Each structure stands twice: as structure tokens, then as C-alpha cells.
Amino acid sequence: MISTPMFEQFTLPYLKRACQEIEHTIYHLDGVNQLNHLDCLLQIEELDAVQWIYGDGQPSSRHWIEVYQKIANAQKGIFLIGYYEDIEIVSKQVSKGLYINGGTHDRQLGIEILKQYQVPNRRASCRERV
């Protein structure tokens, strides 16, 4: 991990330039030790979305609502990964700009979720885990 001043000096200028040159951008923010860089990232006007992954051994996404709200308040999209129970809780708190990648161990519940989020059948695939 690097300090915030080092991040600002050595990383942020390159991220800004990359975001200016790439049409659609998502930054993968991985682990609680990276949260100290979130404010810097949210200042990048051309950054479209953030994928916040809390990391192994940490509570699931439903326990990080304040992080998701901070990202949403900066007018950035959120790439949310998790199981349905967590996605349902987060989406009630942060309703705009969510890109969802989720799952469930119950096929029927998966079908109901697809209907709830209005995912057309032609684009969706459900399979039971064995």
C-alpha cells in the first residue's frame, strides 16, 4: 500500500490520463486499505464507475453502505458484486447507478430476481449450482 501523497503523485496523474483516453472507465478498488484513496479517485471527472471489493475476511457488501453512498454522491456508477441478500439491501440505500453482478443458490429465486430487475430472458442465464 502507498500513502495518499504518494498515490496523488505517482498514480493519480496516470489514472486521470487513462480515464480521459478511454471511453468507459471503471476503477477496481480492492480492500479496506485502498479506501484512503477513494476521495482522490472520485475527483477524476472522467471516471465513470467504481467497483468496491471489501476483501477477504471482511463483512459483506451490505456492511459498506457508506462507501457505496459516497461513490453515488460523487455521481459515479457502482459495480456491485454479491449475493442477492446483500444486493437487495444495498440497492435500497443506493438506487441509482448500480451495475449488478449477483447470484443466488436457489434457481427459482434467481428467476424472480431477474424479473424484479427487469432483465430480459434472452440476455439472462440461470443455472443451478451443483
URNOR-V763624 format. One record per residue. N is the residue number from 1. RES is the residue in three letters. PSI is psi in degrees with one decimal (* if undefined). NEAR is the number of other ideal C-beta (glycine too) atoms within 8 Angstrom. Layout:
# URNOR-V763624
n=(N & N)
res=(RES & RES)
psi=(PSI & PSI)
near=(NEAR & NEAR)
This chain:
# URNOR-V763624
n=(1 & 2 & 3 & 4 & 5 & 6 & 7 & 8 & 9 & 10 & 11 & 12 & 13 & 14 & 15 & 16 & 17 & 18 & 19 & 20 & 21 & 22 & 23 & 24 & 25 & 26 & 27 & 28 & 29 & 30 & 31 & 32 & 33 & 34 & 35 & 36 & 37 & 38 & 39 & 40 & 41 & 42 & 43 & 44 & 45 & 46 & 47 & 48 & 49 & 50 & 51 & 52 & 53 & 54 & 55 & 56 & 57 & 58 & 59 & 60 & 61 & 62 & 63 & 64 & 65 & 66 & 67 & 68 & 69 & 70 & 71 & 72 & 73 & 74 & 75 & 76 & 77 & 78 & 79 & 80 & 81 & 82 & 83 & 84 & 85 & 86 & 87 & 88 & 89 & 90 & 91 & 92 & 93 & 94 & 95 & 96 & 97 & 98 & 99 & 100 & 101 & 102 & 103 & 104 & 105 & 106 & 107 & 108 & 109 & 110 & 111 & 112 & 113 & 114 & 115 & 116 & 117 & 118 & 119 & 120 & 121 & 122 & 123 & 124 & 125 & 126 & 127 & 128 & 129 & 130)
res=(MET & ILE & SER & THR & PRO & MET & PHE & GLU & GLN & PHE & THR & LEU & PRO & TYR & LEU & LYS & ARG & ALA & CYS & GLN & GLU & ILE & GLU & HIS & THR & ILE & TYR & HIS & LEU & ASP & GLY & VAL & ASN & GLN & LEU & ASN & HIS & LEU & ASP & CYS & LEU & LEU & GLN & ILE & GLU & GLU & LEU & ASP & ALA & VAL & GLN & TRP & ILE & TYR & GLY & ASP & GLY & GLN & PRO & SER & SER & ARG & HIS & TRP & ILE & GLU & VAL & TYR & GLN & LYS & ILE & ALA & ASN & ALA & GLN & LYS & GLY & ILE & PHE & LEU & ILE & GLY & TYR & TYR & GLU & ASP & ILE & GLU & ILE & VAL & SER & LYS & GLN & VAL & SER & LYS & GLY & LEU & TYR & ILE & ASN & GLY & GLY & THR & HIS & ASP & ARG & GLN & LEU & GLY & ILE & GLU & ILE & LEU & LYS & GLN & TYR & GLN & VAL & PRO & ASN & ARG & ARG & ALA & SER & CYS & ARG & GLU & ARG & VAL)
psi=(147.0 & 157.3 & 163.9 & -45.2 & -38.9 & -39.1 & -46.1 & -36.0 & -44.8 & -22.8 & -48.3 & -43.5 & -36.5 & -36.4 & -42.7 & -46.6 & -42.4 & -42.9 & -29.4 & -27.5 & -18.2 & 136.2 & -46.0 & 125.1 & 138.1 & 131.0 & 129.8 & 103.5 & 107.8 & 108.3 & 150.9 & -27.0 & -12.5 & -11.2 & -25.6 & -11.7 & -3.9 & -44.1 & -41.1 & -44.3 & -40.5 & -14.1 & -11.8 & 106.0 & -39.1 & -6.3 & 123.7 & -37.4 & 162.1 & 134.3 & 103.1 & 119.6 & 118.9 & -24.8 & 161.2 & 142.3 & 2.4 & 158.8 & 155.5 & 177.1 & -29.5 & -17.3 & 3.5 & 31.7 & -41.8 & -31.9 & -46.3 & -39.5 & -38.8 & -42.3 & -46.2 & -39.8 & -23.1 & 8.9 & 34.1 & 147.3 & 161.8 & 121.5 & 103.4 & 126.0 & 134.7 & -177.9 & 159.1 & -43.3 & -43.0 & -43.2 & -40.2 & -43.2 & -47.0 & -43.0 & -22.1 & -27.5 & -33.4 & 97.3 & -14.7 & 145.5 & 23.5 & 131.0 & 118.5 & 131.4 & 99.3 & 177.8 & 173.4 & 158.4 & -1.3 & 113.9 & -45.3 & -41.3 & -38.6 & -43.1 & -41.8 & -38.5 & -44.1 & -40.5 & -42.9 & -41.6 & 9.1 & 44.8 & 120.1 & 142.7 & -32.0 & -22.4 & -12.1 & 147.7 & 131.9 & 137.1 & 145.9 & 143.3 & 139.2 & *)
near=(4 & 6 & 6 & 8 & 6 & 9 & 13 & 9 & 8 & 9 & 11 & 11 & 8 & 8 & 12 & 10 & 8 & 9 & 11 & 7 & 5 & 7 & 3 & 5 & 11 & 10 & 10 & 6 & 13 & 6 & 9 & 7 & 6 & 10 & 8 & 7 & 11 & 13 & 6 & 11 & 12 & 12 & 6 & 11 & 4 & 8 & 13 & 8 & 13 & 15 & 11 & 11 & 9 & 11 & 8 & 3 & 3 & 9 & 6 & 9 & 13 & 11 & 8 & 10 & 11 & 6 & 10 & 15 & 10 & 10 & 14 & 12 & 6 & 7 & 5 & 12 & 10 & 15 & 10 & 14 & 8 & 11 & 9 & 12 & 7 & 12 & 13 & 8 & 10 & 15 & 11 & 6 & 9 & 13 & 6 & 5 & 10 & 11 & 9 & 8 & 6 & 12 & 6 & 9 & 4 & 6 & 8 & 6 & 9 & 12 & 9 & 8 & 11 & 11 & 8 & 6 & 7 & 5 & 8 & 6 & 6 & 4 & 5 & 8 & 3 & 8 & 5 & 5 & 4 & 2)
